[in-house]
């Protein structure tokens, strides 16, 4: 969980789908992420060095009556409170089924990549929460059209380039899982934009008619169902 936090803003950028609030442009590609960040126990996951760290935190919150169980931790990534899995929560709501499947496939390959690192006793640097938050904000603000920070190089790079770098990094795992076909919509997103970009194009093409955006979303969501 500590390592994967670095890659999560990349997936938020791909899934952005909330550029409006109360029928108006917000200037963000994922305003939903900004709203949800005001809730407690949300946002970038805190670093837990051991399972005991996580268990102690959950124990403190449950014994004090703050939460009933670990399901009320709404971090971008968290251990599932019942099953021995990681749960990824950072994404906005995909409005196309094929894009949702593609992003889920990236998560699947990413977890396999991390598992294989662990099996080889290889480590990957864990970055500070403040740094992850910087990229998280950029993803919510600009989607795939902006830049994020490559912390290894300590420089800004186009988000599209960093997403492609991530896909290349987990390419072996994508092949191993046999999910190449499911991942293909990611390239369409990088070439033509996210749901947020499509919504904004519809909005502008219809002279700011938010109802046209709603109609577009209904049709788009029904596709492939």
Rosetta blueprint (number, residue, H / E / L):
1 X L
2 X L
3 X L
4 X L
5 X H
6 X H
7 X H
8 X H
9 X H
10 X H
11 X H
12 X H
13 X H
14 X H
15 X H
16 X L
17 X L
18 X E
19 X L
20 X E
21 X E
22 X L
23 X L
24 X E
25 X E
26 X L
27 X L
28 X L
29 X L
30 X E
31 X H
32 X H
33 X H
34 X H
35 X H
36 X H
37 X L
38 X L
39 X L
40 X L
41 X L
42 X E
43 X E
44 X L
45 X L
46 X L
47 X L
48 X L
49 X L
50 X L
51 X H
52 X H
53 X H
54 X H
55 X H
56 X H
57 X H
58 X H
59 X H
60 X H
61 X H
62 X H
63 X H
64 X L
65 X L
66 X L
67 X L
68 X L
69 X L
70 X H
71 X H
72 X H
73 X L
74 X E
75 X E
76 X L
77 X E
78 X E
79 X E
80 X L
81 X L
82 X L
83 X L
84 X L
85 X L
86 X E
87 X E
88 X E
89 X L
90 X L
91 X L
92 X L
93 X L
94 X L
95 X L
96 X L
97 X H
98 X H
99 X H
100 X H
101 X H
102 X H
103 X H
104 X H
105 X H
106 X H
107 X H
108 X H
109 X H
110 X H
111 X H
112 X H
113 X H
114 X H
115 X H
116 X H
117 X H
118 X H
119 X H
120 X L
121 X L
122 X L
123 X L
124 X L
125 X L
126 X L
127 X L
128 X L
129 X H
130 X H
131 X H
132 X H
133 X H
134 X H
135 X H
136 X H
137 X H
138 X H
139 X H
140 X H
141 X H
142 X H
143 X H
144 X H
145 X H
146 X L
147 X E
148 X E
149 X E
150 X E
151 X L
152 X L
153 X L
154 X L
155 X E
156 X E
157 X E
158 X E
159 X H
160 X H
161 X H
162 X H
163 X H
164 X H
165 X H
166 X H
167 X H
168 X H
169 X H
170 X L
171 X H
172 X H
173 X H
174 X H
175 X H
176 X H
177 X H
178 X L
179 X L
180 X H
181 X H
182 X H
183 X H
184 X L
185 X H
186 X H
187 X H
188 X H
189 X H
190 X H
191 X H
192 X H
193 X L
194 X L
195 X H
196 X H
197 X H
198 X H
199 X H
200 X H
201 X H
202 X H
203 X H
204 X H
205 X H
206 X L
207 X L
208 X L
209 X L
210 X H
211 X H
212 X H
213 X H
214 X H
215 X H
216 X H
217 X H
218 X H
219 X H
220 X H
221 X H
222 X H
223 X L
224 X L
225 X L
